[in-house]
Amino acid sequence: MMPLVSMSKRSRLPENIAAMDISFSAGEMKLLNDTFAAGAILGSTYLQRQ
């Protein structure tokens, strides 16, 4: 079982299920892990309105 985060339309279900078949190379996984490591992203959740 896998949660489908922010899925609000049933029509998007096939697209979300297909995403489970995506695979990443070792280099891609390293890039993702480095980019999104704990503390790598700072700031608030939402952009501040000007």
PDB file of all heavy atoms in Angstrom:
ATOM      1  N   MET A   1       0.849  -1.166   0.000  1.00  0.00           N
ATOM      2  CA  MET A   1       0.000   0.000   0.000  1.00  0.00           C
ATOM      3  C   MET A   1       0.898   1.233   0.000  1.00  0.00           C
ATOM      4  O   MET A   1       1.892   1.281   0.699  1.00  0.00           O
ATOM      5  CB  MET A   1      -0.894  -0.023   1.229  1.00  0.00           C
ATOM      6  CG  MET A   1      -1.891   1.088   1.248  1.00  0.00           C
ATOM      7  SD  MET A   1      -3.016   0.974   2.642  1.00  0.00           S
ATOM      8  CE  MET A   1      -4.132  -0.241   2.019  1.00  0.00           C
ATOM      9  N   MET A   2       0.525   2.220  -0.803  1.00  0.00           N
ATOM     10  CA  MET A   2       1.318   3.448  -0.917  1.00  0.00           C
ATOM     11  C   MET A   2       0.381   4.647  -0.905  1.00  0.00           C
ATOM     12  O   MET A   2      -0.590   4.675  -1.670  1.00  0.00           O
ATOM     13  CB  MET A   2       2.099   3.419  -2.232  1.00  0.00           C
ATOM     14  CG  MET A   2       2.944   4.616  -2.468  1.00  0.00           C
ATOM     15  SD  MET A   2       3.813   4.405  -4.027  1.00  0.00           S
ATOM     16  CE  MET A   2       3.660   6.039  -4.679  1.00  0.00           C
ATOM     17  N   PRO A   3       0.616   5.644  -0.045  1.00  0.00           N
ATOM     18  CA  PRO A   3      -0.245   6.826  -0.037  1.00  0.00           C
ATOM     19  C   PRO A   3      -0.014   7.657  -1.298  1.00  0.00           C
ATOM     20  O   PRO A   3       1.108   7.784  -1.777  1.00  0.00           O
ATOM     21  CB  PRO A   3       0.188   7.591   1.210  1.00  0.00           C
ATOM     22  CG  PRO A   3       1.591   7.157   1.434  1.00  0.00           C
ATOM     23  CD  PRO A   3       1.684   5.738   0.940  1.00  0.00           C
ATOM     24  N   LEU A   4      -1.077   8.183  -1.845  1.00  0.00           N
ATOM     25  CA  LEU A   4      -0.986   9.064  -3.006  1.00  0.00           C
ATOM     26  C   LEU A   4      -1.211  10.490  -2.508  1.00  0.00           C
ATOM     27  O   LEU A   4      -2.342  10.954  -2.410  1.00  0.00           O
ATOM     28  CB  LEU A   4      -2.017   8.672  -4.072  1.00  0.00           C
ATOM     29  CG  LEU A   4      -1.852   7.256  -4.619  1.00  0.00           C
ATOM     30  CD1 LEU A   4      -3.004   6.901  -5.545  1.00  0.00           C
ATOM     31  CD2 LEU A   4      -0.531   7.105  -5.333  1.00  0.00           C
ATOM     32  N   VAL A   5      -0.136  11.147  -2.185  1.00  0.00           N
ATOM     33  CA  VAL A   5      -0.192  12.476  -1.589  1.00  0.00           C
ATOM     34  C   VAL A   5      -0.770  13.487  -2.578  1.00  0.00           C
ATOM     35  O   VAL A   5      -0.378  13.528  -3.737  1.00  0.00           O
ATOM     36  CB  VAL A   5       1.222  12.917  -1.129  1.00  0.00           C
ATOM     37  CG1 VAL A   5       1.188  14.304  -0.539  1.00  0.00           C
ATOM     38  CG2 VAL A   5       1.779  11.900  -0.143  1.00  0.00           C
ATOM     39  N   SER A   6      -1.709  14.275  -2.104  1.00  0.00           N
ATOM     40  CA  SER A   6      -2.332  15.359  -2.876  1.00  0.00           C
ATOM     41  C   SER A   6      -3.078  14.876  -4.113  1.00  0.00           C
ATOM     42  O   SER A   6      -3.256  15.620  -5.061  1.00  0.00           O
ATOM     43  CB  SER A   6      -1.300  16.416  -3.272  1.00  0.00           C
ATOM     44  OG  SER A   6      -0.748  17.007  -2.121  1.00  0.00           O
ATOM     45  N   MET A   7      -3.510  13.647  -4.113  1.00  0.00           N
ATOM     46  CA  MET A   7      -4.293  13.169  -5.253  1.00  0.00           C
ATOM     47  C   MET A   7      -5.753  13.483  -4.989  1.00  0.00           C
ATOM     48  O   MET A   7      -6.370  12.911  -4.094  1.00  0.00           O
ATOM     49  CB  MET A   7      -4.119  11.669  -5.464  1.00  0.00           C
ATOM     50  CG  MET A   7      -4.670  11.242  -6.802  1.00  0.00           C
ATOM     51  SD  MET A   7      -4.647   9.470  -7.010  1.00  0.00           S
ATOM     52  CE  MET A   7      -6.394   9.185  -7.114  1.00  0.00           C
ATOM     53  N   SER A   8      -6.314  14.393  -5.749  1.00  0.00           N
ATOM     54  CA  SER A   8      -7.697  14.797  -5.518  1.00  0.00           C
ATOM     55  C   SER A   8      -8.626  14.414  -6.666  1.00  0.00           C
ATOM     56  O   SER A   8      -9.830  14.573  -6.550  1.00  0.00           O
ATOM     57  CB  SER A   8      -7.770  16.297  -5.270  1.00  0.00           C
ATOM     58  OG  SER A   8      -7.251  16.995  -6.391  1.00  0.00           O
ATOM     59  N   LYS A   9      -8.078  13.916  -7.771  1.00  0.00           N
ATOM     60  CA  LYS A   9      -8.907  13.560  -8.920  1.00  0.00           C
ATOM     61  C   LYS A   9      -8.691  12.099  -9.286  1.00  0.00           C
ATOM     62  O   LYS A   9      -7.571  11.664  -9.499  1.00  0.00           O
ATOM     63  CB  LYS A   9      -8.570  14.441 -10.120  1.00  0.00           C
ATOM     64  CG  LYS A   9      -8.858  15.899  -9.888  1.00  0.00           C
ATOM     65  CD  LYS A   9      -8.529  16.710 -11.100  1.00  0.00           C
ATOM     66  CE  LYS A   9      -8.797  18.179 -10.791  1.00  0.00           C
ATOM     67  NZ  LYS A   9      -8.359  19.030 -11.855  1.00  0.00           N
ATOM     68  N   ARG A  10      -9.767  11.362  -9.368  1.00  0.00           N
ATOM     69  CA  ARG A  10      -9.689   9.950  -9.729  1.00  0.00           C
ATOM     70  C   ARG A  10      -9.059   9.774 -11.107  1.00  0.00           C
ATOM     71  O   ARG A  10      -8.366   8.784 -11.358  1.00  0.00           O
ATOM     72  CB  ARG A  10     -11.078   9.324  -9.697  1.00  0.00           C
ATOM     73  CG  ARG A  10     -11.055   7.836  -9.947  1.00  0.00           C
ATOM     74  CD  ARG A  10     -12.427   7.223  -9.972  1.00  0.00           C
ATOM     75  NE  ARG A  10     -12.993   6.834  -8.714  1.00  0.00           N
ATOM     76  CZ  ARG A  10     -12.614   5.792  -7.986  1.00  0.00           C
ATOM     77  NH1 ARG A  10     -11.623   5.063  -8.359  1.00  0.00           N
ATOM     78  NH2 ARG A  10     -13.208   5.478  -6.871  1.00  0.00           N
ATOM     79  N   SER A  11      -9.234  10.731 -12.000  1.00  0.00           N
ATOM     80  CA  SER A  11      -8.680  10.634 -13.354  1.00  0.00           C
ATOM     81  C   SER A  11      -7.151  10.594 -13.356  1.00  0.00           C
ATOM     82  O   SER A  11      -6.536  10.171 -14.335  1.00  0.00           O
ATOM     83  CB  SER A  11      -9.167  11.794 -14.217  1.00  0.00           C
ATOM     84  OG  SER A  11      -8.707  13.027 -13.697  1.00  0.00           O
ATOM     85  N   ARG A  12      -6.514  11.024 -12.272  1.00  0.00           N
ATOM     86  CA  ARG A  12      -5.049  11.024 -12.177  1.00  0.00           C
ATOM     87  C   ARG A  12      -4.495   9.718 -11.626  1.00  0.00           C
ATOM     88  O   ARG A  12      -3.289   9.539 -11.529  1.00  0.00           O
ATOM     89  CB  ARG A  12      -4.562  12.175 -11.296  1.00  0.00           C
ATOM     90  CG  ARG A  12      -5.038  13.573 -11.662  1.00  0.00           C
ATOM     91  CD  ARG A  12      -4.565  14.049 -13.024  1.00  0.00           C
ATOM     92  NE  ARG A  12      -3.167  14.246 -13.175  1.00  0.00           N
ATOM     93  CZ  ARG A  12      -2.524  15.387 -13.077  1.00  0.00           C
ATOM     94  NH1 ARG A  12      -3.164  16.482 -12.787  1.00  0.00           N
ATOM     95  NH2 ARG A  12      -1.230  15.434 -13.275  1.00  0.00           N
ATOM     96  N   LEU A  13      -5.375   8.793 -11.225  1.00  0.00           N
ATOM     97  CA  LEU A  13      -4.945   7.551 -10.611  1.00  0.00           C
ATOM     98  C   LEU A  13      -3.984   6.744 -11.481  1.00  0.00           C
ATOM     99  O   LEU A  13      -2.925   6.329 -10.996  1.00  0.00           O
ATOM    100  CB  LEU A  13      -6.155   6.697 -10.215  1.00  0.00           C
ATOM    101  CG  LEU A  13      -5.846   5.401  -9.480  1.00  0.00           C
ATOM    102  CD1 LEU A  13      -5.102   5.676  -8.183  1.00  0.00           C
ATOM    103  CD2 LEU A  13      -7.130   4.633  -9.213  1.00  0.00           C
ATOM    104  N   PRO A  14      -4.271   6.502 -12.778  1.00  0.00           N
ATOM    105  CA  PRO A  14      -3.317   5.742 -13.596  1.00  0.00           C
ATOM    106  C   PRO A  14      -1.931   6.388 -13.649  1.00  0.00           C
ATOM    107  O   PRO A  14      -0.909   5.706 -13.592  1.00  0.00           O
ATOM    108  CB  PRO A  14      -3.965   5.721 -14.981  1.00  0.00           C
ATOM    109  CG  PRO A  14      -5.420   5.921 -14.729  1.00  0.00           C
ATOM    110  CD  PRO A  14      -5.488   6.824 -13.540  1.00  0.00           C
ATOM    111  N   GLU A  15      -1.892   7.695 -13.716  1.00  0.00           N
ATOM    112  CA  GLU A  15      -0.623   8.435 -13.745  1.00  0.00           C
ATOM    113  C   GLU A  15       0.153   8.228 -12.443  1.00  0.00           C
ATOM    114  O   GLU A  15       1.364   8.004 -12.449  1.00  0.00           O
ATOM    115  CB  GLU A  15      -0.945   9.914 -13.940  1.00  0.00           C
ATOM    116  CG  GLU A  15       0.207  10.842 -14.015  1.00  0.00           C
ATOM    117  CD  GLU A  15      -0.282  12.260 -14.231  1.00  0.00           C
ATOM    118  OE1 GLU A  15      -0.791  12.566 -15.324  1.00  0.00           O
ATOM    119  OE2 GLU A  15      -0.163  13.053 -13.283  1.00  0.00           O
ATOM    120  N   ASN A  16      -0.548   8.281 -11.323  1.00  0.00           N
ATOM    121  CA  ASN A  16       0.101   8.101 -10.028  1.00  0.00           C
ATOM    122  C   ASN A  16       0.582   6.664  -9.830  1.00  0.00           C
ATOM    123  O   ASN A  16       1.657   6.442  -9.280  1.00  0.00           O
ATOM    124  CB  ASN A  16      -0.840   8.514  -8.900  1.00  0.00           C
ATOM    125  CG  ASN A  16      -0.919  10.014  -8.754  1.00  0.00           C
ATOM    126  OD1 ASN A  16       0.018  10.646  -8.316  1.00  0.00           O
ATOM    127  ND2 ASN A  16      -2.034  10.589  -9.163  1.00  0.00           N
ATOM    128  N   ILE A  17      -0.193   5.702 -10.289  1.00  0.00           N
ATOM    129  CA  ILE A  17       0.219   4.306 -10.180  1.00  0.00           C
ATOM    130  C   ILE A  17       1.440   4.048 -11.060  1.00  0.00           C
ATOM    131  O   ILE A  17       2.375   3.355 -10.654  1.00  0.00           O
ATOM    132  CB  ILE A  17      -0.947   3.364 -10.529  1.00  0.00           C
ATOM    133  CG1 ILE A  17      -2.001   3.458  -9.421  1.00  0.00           C
ATOM    134  CG2 ILE A  17      -0.468   1.935 -10.712  1.00  0.00           C
ATOM    135  CD1 ILE A  17      -3.272   2.711  -9.703  1.00  0.00           C
ATOM    136  N   ALA A  18       1.465   4.630 -12.262  1.00  0.00           N
ATOM    137  CA  ALA A  18       2.603   4.463 -13.168  1.00  0.00           C
ATOM    138  C   ALA A  18       3.885   5.032 -12.562  1.00  0.00           C
ATOM    139  O   ALA A  18       4.981   4.543 -12.849  1.00  0.00           O
ATOM    140  CB  ALA A  18       2.311   5.123 -14.507  1.00  0.00           C
ATOM    141  N   ALA A  19       3.766   6.023 -11.709  1.00  0.00           N
ATOM    142  CA  ALA A  19       4.945   6.630 -11.085  1.00  0.00           C
ATOM    143  C   ALA A  19       5.695   5.638 -10.204  1.00  0.00           C
ATOM    144  O   ALA A  19       6.888   5.804  -9.961  1.00  0.00           O
ATOM    145  CB  ALA A  19       4.536   7.853 -10.266  1.00  0.00           C
ATOM    146  N   MET A  20       5.017   4.577  -9.758  1.00  0.00           N
ATOM    147  CA  MET A  20       5.694   3.574  -8.923  1.00  0.00           C
ATOM    148  C   MET A  20       6.694   2.756  -9.729  1.00  0.00           C
ATOM    149  O   MET A  20       7.563   2.099  -9.156  1.00  0.00           O
ATOM    150  CB  MET A  20       4.666   2.651  -8.268  1.00  0.00           C
ATOM    151  CG  MET A  20       3.805   3.387  -7.259  1.00  0.00           C
ATOM    152  SD  MET A  20       2.753   2.321  -6.240  1.00  0.00           S
ATOM    153  CE  MET A  20       1.838   1.398  -7.436  1.00  0.00           C
ATOM    154  N   ASP A  21       6.614   2.802 -11.061  1.00  0.00           N
ATOM    155  CA  ASP A  21       7.536   2.041 -11.908  1.00  0.00           C
ATOM    156  C   ASP A  21       8.787   2.822 -12.291  1.00  0.00           C
ATOM    157  O   ASP A  21       9.643   2.308 -13.000  1.00  0.00           O
ATOM    158  CB  ASP A  21       6.822   1.587 -13.188  1.00  0.00           C
ATOM    159  CG  ASP A  21       5.763   0.537 -12.912  1.00  0.00           C
ATOM    160  OD1 ASP A  21       5.953  -0.253 -11.965  1.00  0.00           O
ATOM    161  OD2 ASP A  21       4.756   0.513 -13.636  1.00  0.00           O
ATOM    162  N   ILE A  22       8.901   4.053 -11.838  1.00  0.00           N
ATOM    163  CA  ILE A  22      10.074   4.869 -12.140  1.00  0.00           C
ATOM    164  C   ILE A  22      11.266   4.322 -11.360  1.00  0.00           C
ATOM    165  O   ILE A  22      11.168   3.996 -10.180  1.00  0.00           O
ATOM    166  CB  ILE A  22       9.845   6.346 -11.765  1.00  0.00           C
ATOM    167  CG1 ILE A  22       8.728   6.937 -12.631  1.00  0.00           C
ATOM    168  CG2 ILE A  22      11.127   7.159 -11.897  1.00  0.00           C
ATOM    169  CD1 ILE A  22       8.308   8.332 -12.221  1.00  0.00           C
ATOM    170  N   SER A  23      12.399   4.202 -12.027  1.00  0.00           N
ATOM    171  CA  SER A  23      13.617   3.785 -11.334  1.00  0.00           C
ATOM    172  C   SER A  23      14.721   4.795 -11.623  1.00  0.00           C
ATOM    173  O   SER A  23      14.741   5.420 -12.672  1.00  0.00           O
ATOM    174  CB  SER A  23      14.044   2.374 -11.761  1.00  0.00           C
ATOM    175  OG  SER A  23      14.272   2.335 -13.145  1.00  0.00           O
ATOM    176  N   PHE A  24      15.604   4.954 -10.669  1.00  0.00           N
ATOM    177  CA  PHE A  24      16.677   5.930 -10.766  1.00  0.00           C
ATOM    178  C   PHE A  24      18.025   5.225 -10.750  1.00  0.00           C
ATOM    179  O   PHE A  24      18.201   4.222 -10.060  1.00  0.00           O
ATOM    180  CB  PHE A  24      16.612   6.917  -9.597  1.00  0.00           C
ATOM    181  CG  PHE A  24      15.358   7.747  -9.571  1.00  0.00           C
ATOM    182  CD1 PHE A  24      14.291   7.398  -8.755  1.00  0.00           C
ATOM    183  CD2 PHE A  24      15.248   8.864 -10.369  1.00  0.00           C
ATOM    184  CE1 PHE A  24      13.139   8.157  -8.732  1.00  0.00           C
ATOM    185  CE2 PHE A  24      14.089   9.634 -10.352  1.00  0.00           C
ATOM    186  CZ  PHE A  24      13.032   9.278  -9.534  1.00  0.00           C
ATOM    187  N   SER A  25      18.972   5.792 -11.479  1.00  0.00           N
ATOM    188  CA  SER A  25      20.336   5.262 -11.455  1.00  0.00           C
ATOM    189  C   SER A  25      20.982   5.643 -10.123  1.00  0.00           C
ATOM    190  O   SER A  25      20.459   6.481  -9.374  1.00  0.00           O
ATOM    191  CB  SER A  25      21.152   5.875 -12.598  1.00  0.00           C
ATOM    192  OG  SER A  25      21.384   7.261 -12.351  1.00  0.00           O
ATOM    193  N   ALA A  26      22.119   5.047  -9.832  1.00  0.00           N
ATOM    194  CA  ALA A  26      22.839   5.363  -8.597  1.00  0.00           C
ATOM    195  C   ALA A  26      23.204   6.848  -8.547  1.00  0.00           C
ATOM    196  O   ALA A  26      23.088   7.486  -7.500  1.00  0.00           O
ATOM    197  CB  ALA A  26      24.089   4.506  -8.474  1.00  0.00           C
ATOM    198  N   GLY A  27      23.611   7.406  -9.681  1.00  0.00           N
ATOM    199  CA  GLY A  27      23.971   8.818  -9.736  1.00  0.00           C
ATOM    200  C   GLY A  27      22.772   9.728  -9.495  1.00  0.00           C
ATOM    201  O   GLY A  27      22.886  10.748  -8.802  1.00  0.00           O
ATOM    202  N   GLU A  28      21.625   9.357 -10.059  1.00  0.00           N
ATOM    203  CA  GLU A  28      20.407  10.141  -9.844  1.00  0.00           C
ATOM    204  C   GLU A  28      19.974  10.081  -8.382  1.00  0.00           C
ATOM    205  O   GLU A  28      19.570  11.093  -7.803  1.00  0.00           O
ATOM    206  CB  GLU A  28      19.285   9.627 -10.750  1.00  0.00           C
ATOM    207  CG  GLU A  28      19.510   9.921 -12.214  1.00  0.00           C
ATOM    208  CD  GLU A  28      18.545   9.190 -13.122  1.00  0.00           C
ATOM    209  OE1 GLU A  28      18.158   8.030 -12.815  1.00  0.00           O
ATOM    210  OE2 GLU A  28      18.177   9.769 -14.157  1.00  0.00           O
ATOM    211  N   MET A  29      20.083   8.901  -7.778  1.00  0.00           N
ATOM    212  CA  MET A  29      19.722   8.765  -6.367  1.00  0.00           C
ATOM    213  C   MET A  29      20.645   9.598  -5.482  1.00  0.00           C
ATOM    214  O   MET A  29      20.198  10.235  -4.531  1.00  0.00           O
ATOM    215  CB  MET A  29      19.776   7.293  -5.934  1.00  0.00           C
ATOM    216  CG  MET A  29      18.609   6.476  -6.418  1.00  0.00           C
ATOM    217  SD  MET A  29      16.986   7.112  -5.948  1.00  0.00           S
ATOM    218  CE  MET A  29      17.067   7.080  -4.185  1.00  0.00           C
ATOM    219  N   LYS A  30      21.937   9.615  -5.806  1.00  0.00           N
ATOM    220  CA  LYS A  30      22.879  10.431  -5.031  1.00  0.00           C
ATOM    221  C   LYS A  30      22.516  11.906  -5.140  1.00  0.00           C
ATOM    222  O   LYS A  30      22.501  12.626  -4.145  1.00  0.00           O
ATOM    223  CB  LYS A  30      24.311  10.195  -5.487  1.00  0.00           C
ATOM    224  CG  LYS A  30      25.321  11.026  -4.687  1.00  0.00           C
ATOM    225  CD  LYS A  30      26.737  10.723  -5.039  1.00  0.00           C
ATOM    226  CE  LYS A  30      27.754  11.516  -4.264  1.00  0.00           C
ATOM    227  NZ  LYS A  30      27.349  12.632  -3.466  1.00  0.00           N
ATOM    228  N   LEU A  31      22.217  12.350  -6.359  1.00  0.00           N
ATOM    229  CA  LEU A  31      21.834  13.748  -6.560  1.00  0.00           C
ATOM    230  C   LEU A  31      20.572  14.086  -5.767  1.00  0.00           C
ATOM    231  O   LEU A  31      20.510  15.112  -5.082  1.00  0.00           O
ATOM    232  CB  LEU A  31      21.611  14.027  -8.049  1.00  0.00           C
ATOM    233  CG  LEU A  31      21.114  15.427  -8.399  1.00  0.00           C
ATOM    234  CD1 LEU A  31      22.136  16.482  -7.992  1.00  0.00           C
ATOM    235  CD2 LEU A  31      20.817  15.526  -9.874  1.00  0.00           C
ATOM    236  N   LEU A  32      19.571  13.231  -5.822  1.00  0.00           N
ATOM    237  CA  LEU A  32      18.334  13.475  -5.074  1.00  0.00           C
ATOM    238  C   LEU A  32      18.597  13.478  -3.568  1.00  0.00           C
ATOM    239  O   LEU A  32      18.112  14.361  -2.856  1.00  0.00           O
ATOM    240  CB  LEU A  32      17.289  12.408  -5.417  1.00  0.00           C
ATOM    241  CG  LEU A  32      16.669  12.516  -6.804  1.00  0.00           C
ATOM    242  CD1 LEU A  32      15.880  11.264  -7.144  1.00  0.00           C
ATOM    243  CD2 LEU A  32      15.797  13.751  -6.915  1.00  0.00           C
ATOM    244  N   ASN A  33      19.370  12.503  -3.089  1.00  0.00           N
ATOM    245  CA  ASN A  33      19.662  12.427  -1.657  1.00  0.00           C
ATOM    246  C   ASN A  33      20.476  13.622  -1.180  1.00  0.00           C
ATOM    247  O   ASN A  33      20.239  14.138  -0.085  1.00  0.00           O
ATOM    248  CB  ASN A  33      20.383  11.119  -1.324  1.00  0.00           C
ATOM    249  CG  ASN A  33      19.447   9.937  -1.388  1.00  0.00           C
ATOM    250  OD1 ASN A  33      18.252  10.052  -1.158  1.00  0.00           O
ATOM    251  ND2 ASN A  33      19.989   8.779  -1.723  1.00  0.00           N
ATOM    252  N   ASP A  34      21.412  14.086  -1.989  1.00  0.00           N
ATOM    253  CA  ASP A  34      22.212  15.261  -1.613  1.00  0.00           C
ATOM    254  C   ASP A  34      21.365  16.525  -1.646  1.00  0.00           C
ATOM    255  O   ASP A  34      21.460  17.374  -0.762  1.00  0.00           O
ATOM    256  CB  ASP A  34      23.407  15.423  -2.551  1.00  0.00           C
ATOM    257  CG  ASP A  34      24.463  14.342  -2.370  1.00  0.00           C
ATOM    258  OD1 ASP A  34      24.384  13.596  -1.365  1.00  0.00           O
ATOM    259  OD2 ASP A  34      25.341  14.229  -3.246  1.00  0.00           O
ATOM    260  N   THR A  35      20.544  16.661  -2.675  1.00  0.00           N
ATOM    261  CA  THR A  35      19.721  17.860  -2.845  1.00  0.00           C
ATOM    262  C   THR A  35      18.672  17.986  -1.752  1.00  0.00           C
ATOM    263  O   THR A  35      18.417  19.085  -1.255  1.00  0.00           O
ATOM    264  CB  THR A  35      19.040  17.845  -4.224  1.00  0.00           C
ATOM    265  OG1 THR A  35      20.044  17.770  -5.237  1.00  0.00           O
ATOM    266  CG2 THR A  35      18.206  19.097  -4.444  1.00  0.00           C
ATOM    267  N   PHE A  36      18.072  16.877  -1.370  1.00  0.00           N
ATOM    268  CA  PHE A  36      16.976  16.911  -0.408  1.00  0.00           C
ATOM    269  C   PHE A  36      17.356  16.352   0.959  1.00  0.00           C
ATOM    270  O   PHE A  36      16.493  15.953   1.736  1.00  0.00           O
ATOM    271  CB  PHE A  36      15.762  16.164  -0.980  1.00  0.00           C
ATOM    272  CG  PHE A  36      15.249  16.792  -2.246  1.00  0.00           C
ATOM    273  CD1 PHE A  36      15.469  16.192  -3.468  1.00  0.00           C
ATOM    274  CD2 PHE A  36      14.575  17.997  -2.211  1.00  0.00           C
ATOM    275  CE1 PHE A  36      15.008  16.773  -4.637  1.00  0.00           C
ATOM    276  CE2 PHE A  36      14.107  18.597  -3.367  1.00  0.00           C
ATOM    277  CZ  PHE A  36      14.330  17.981  -4.587  1.00  0.00           C
ATOM    278  N   ALA A  37      18.643  16.358   1.288  1.00  0.00           N
ATOM    279  CA  ALA A  37      19.108  15.891   2.595  1.00  0.00           C
ATOM    280  C   ALA A  37      18.547  16.787   3.697  1.00  0.00           C
ATOM    281  O   ALA A  37      18.232  17.961   3.463  1.00  0.00           O
ATOM    282  CB  ALA A  37      20.631  15.903   2.639  1.00  0.00           C
ATOM    283  N   ALA A  38      18.445  16.219   4.873  1.00  0.00           N
ATOM    284  CA  ALA A  38      17.964  17.001   6.022  1.00  0.00           C
ATOM    285  C   ALA A  38      18.789  18.274   6.166  1.00  0.00           C
ATOM    286  O   ALA A  38      20.012  18.221   6.158  1.00  0.00           O
ATOM    287  CB  ALA A  38      18.057  16.153   7.284  1.00  0.00           C
ATOM    288  N   GLY A  39      18.125  19.403   6.230  1.00  0.00           N
ATOM    289  CA  GLY A  39      18.800  20.687   6.392  1.00  0.00           C
ATOM    290  C   GLY A  39      19.232  21.338   5.097  1.00  0.00           C
ATOM    291  O   GLY A  39      19.690  22.470   5.092  1.00  0.00           O
ATOM    292  N   ALA A  40      19.087  20.642   3.957  1.00  0.00           N
ATOM    293  CA  ALA A  40      19.527  21.204   2.678  1.00  0.00           C
ATOM    294  C   ALA A  40      18.564  22.263   2.151  1.00  0.00           C
ATOM    295  O   ALA A  40      18.955  23.146   1.408  1.00  0.00           O
ATOM    296  CB  ALA A  40      19.694  20.099   1.641  1.00  0.00           C
ATOM    297  N   ILE A  41      17.324  22.167   2.557  1.00  0.00           N
ATOM    298  CA  ILE A  41      16.312  23.130   2.094  1.00  0.00           C
ATOM    299  C   ILE A  41      15.876  23.940   3.298  1.00  0.00           C
ATOM    300  O   ILE A  41      15.431  23.395   4.301  1.00  0.00           O
ATOM    301  CB  ILE A  41      15.118  22.410   1.453  1.00  0.00           C
ATOM    302  CG1 ILE A  41      15.593  21.607   0.252  1.00  0.00           C
ATOM    303  CG2 ILE A  41      14.040  23.404   1.059  1.00  0.00           C
ATOM    304  CD1 ILE A  41      14.538  20.753  -0.387  1.00  0.00           C
ATOM    305  N   LEU A  42      16.005  25.238   3.184  1.00  0.00           N
ATOM    306  CA  LEU A  42      15.663  26.126   4.287  1.00  0.00           C
ATOM    307  C   LEU A  42      14.618  27.128   3.835  1.00  0.00           C
ATOM    308  O   LEU A  42      14.483  27.412   2.654  1.00  0.00           O
ATOM    309  CB  LEU A  42      16.912  26.875   4.764  1.00  0.00           C
ATOM    310  CG  LEU A  42      18.094  25.995   5.191  1.00  0.00           C
ATOM    311  CD1 LEU A  42      19.297  26.867   5.499  1.00  0.00           C
ATOM    312  CD2 LEU A  42      17.723  25.160   6.385  1.00  0.00           C
ATOM    313  N   GLY A  43      13.890  27.674   4.779  1.00  0.00           N
ATOM    314  CA  GLY A  43      12.909  28.699   4.471  1.00  0.00           C
ATOM    315  C   GLY A  43      11.512  28.237   4.802  1.00  0.00           C
ATOM    316  O   GLY A  43      11.277  27.108   5.239  1.00  0.00           O
ATOM    317  N   SER A  44      10.565  29.125   4.565  1.00  0.00           N
ATOM    318  CA  SER A  44       9.176  28.800   4.883  1.00  0.00           C
ATOM    319  C   SER A  44       8.563  27.953   3.769  1.00  0.00           C
ATOM    320  O   SER A  44       9.115  27.840   2.671  1.00  0.00           O
ATOM    321  CB  SER A  44       8.373  30.084   5.081  1.00  0.00           C
ATOM    322  OG  SER A  44       8.372  30.831   3.886  1.00  0.00           O
ATOM    323  N   THR A  45       7.430  27.390   4.057  1.00  0.00           N
ATOM    324  CA  THR A  45       6.741  26.529   3.106  1.00  0.00           C
ATOM    325  C   THR A  45       6.204  27.308   1.919  1.00  0.00           C
ATOM    326  O   THR A  45       6.208  26.855   0.796  1.00  0.00           O
ATOM    327  CB  THR A  45       5.592  25.790   3.805  1.00  0.00           C
ATOM    328  OG1 THR A  45       6.138  25.082   4.910  1.00  0.00           O
ATOM    329  CG2 THR A  45       4.922  24.809   2.878  1.00  0.00           C
ATOM    330  N   TYR A  46       5.693  28.479   2.180  1.00  0.00           N
ATOM    331  CA  TYR A  46       5.052  29.278   1.142  1.00  0.00           C
ATOM    332  C   TYR A  46       5.879  30.517   0.806  1.00  0.00           C
ATOM    333  O   TYR A  46       6.533  31.081   1.678  1.00  0.00           O
ATOM    334  CB  TYR A  46       3.660  29.699   1.576  1.00  0.00           C
ATOM    335  CG  TYR A  46       2.764  28.520   1.861  1.00  0.00           C
ATOM    336  CD1 TYR A  46       2.565  28.050   3.146  1.00  0.00           C
ATOM    337  CD2 TYR A  46       2.156  27.850   0.809  1.00  0.00           C
ATOM    338  CE1 TYR A  46       1.773  26.950   3.396  1.00  0.00           C
ATOM    339  CE2 TYR A  46       1.357  26.746   1.043  1.00  0.00           C
ATOM    340  CZ  TYR A  46       1.160  26.304   2.344  1.00  0.00           C
ATOM    341  OH  TYR A  46       0.367  25.222   2.572  1.00  0.00           O
ATOM    342  N   LEU A  47       5.821  30.936  -0.444  1.00  0.00           N
ATOM    343  CA  LEU A  47       6.498  32.165  -0.840  1.00  0.00           C
ATOM    344  C   LEU A  47       5.815  33.350  -0.174  1.00  0.00           C
ATOM    345  O   LEU A  47       4.598  33.383  -0.045  1.00  0.00           O
ATOM    346  CB  LEU A  47       6.449  32.336  -2.362  1.00  0.00           C
ATOM    347  CG  LEU A  47       7.189  31.274  -3.173  1.00  0.00           C
ATOM    348  CD1 LEU A  47       6.954  31.515  -4.657  1.00  0.00           C
ATOM    349  CD2 LEU A  47       8.671  31.311  -2.875  1.00  0.00           C
ATOM    350  N   GLN A  48       6.602  34.303   0.218  1.00  0.00           N
ATOM    351  CA  GLN A  48       6.041  35.510   0.834  1.00  0.00           C
ATOM    352  C   GLN A  48       5.470  36.407  -0.262  1.00  0.00           C
ATOM    353  O   GLN A  48       6.097  36.615  -1.291  1.00  0.00           O
ATOM    354  CB  GLN A  48       7.131  36.251   1.609  1.00  0.00           C
ATOM    355  CG  GLN A  48       7.734  35.459   2.744  1.00  0.00           C
ATOM    356  CD  GLN A  48       6.724  35.152   3.834  1.00  0.00           C
ATOM    357  OE1 GLN A  48       5.888  35.985   4.161  1.00  0.00           O
ATOM    358  NE2 GLN A  48       6.790  33.937   4.366  1.00  0.00           N
ATOM    359  N   ARG A  49       4.283  36.907  -0.055  1.00  0.00           N
ATOM    360  CA  ARG A  49       3.675  37.838  -1.027  1.00  0.00           C
ATOM    361  C   ARG A  49       4.294  39.211  -0.854  1.00  0.00           C
ATOM    362  O   ARG A  49       4.587  39.632   0.250  1.00  0.00           O
ATOM    363  CB  ARG A  49       2.173  37.916  -0.833  1.00  0.00           C
ATOM    364  CG  ARG A  49       1.493  36.629  -1.158  1.00  0.00           C
ATOM    365  CD  ARG A  49       0.011  36.755  -0.982  1.00  0.00           C
ATOM    366  NE  ARG A  49      -0.588  35.454  -1.164  1.00  0.00           N
ATOM    367  CZ  ARG A  49      -1.664  35.242  -1.883  1.00  0.00           C
ATOM    368  NH1 ARG A  49      -2.269  36.244  -2.452  1.00  0.00           N
ATOM    369  NH2 ARG A  49      -2.137  34.042  -2.008  1.00  0.00           N
ATOM    370  N   GLN A  50       4.487  39.873  -1.964  1.00  0.00           N
ATOM    371  CA  GLN A  50       5.081  41.213  -1.887  1.00  0.00           C
ATOM    372  C   GLN A  50       4.033  42.272  -2.076  1.00  0.00           C
ATOM    373  O   GLN A  50       3.096  42.180  -2.723  1.00  0.00           O
ATOM    374  CB  GLN A  50       6.149  41.365  -2.954  1.00  0.00           C
ATOM    375  CG  GLN A  50       7.286  40.424  -2.709  1.00  0.00           C
ATOM    376  CD  GLN A  50       8.391  40.585  -3.738  1.00  0.00           C
ATOM    377  OE1 GLN A  50       8.441  41.554  -4.488  1.00  0.00           O
ATOM    378  NE2 GLN A  50       9.304  39.643  -3.766  1.00  0.00           N
TER     379      GLN A  50
END
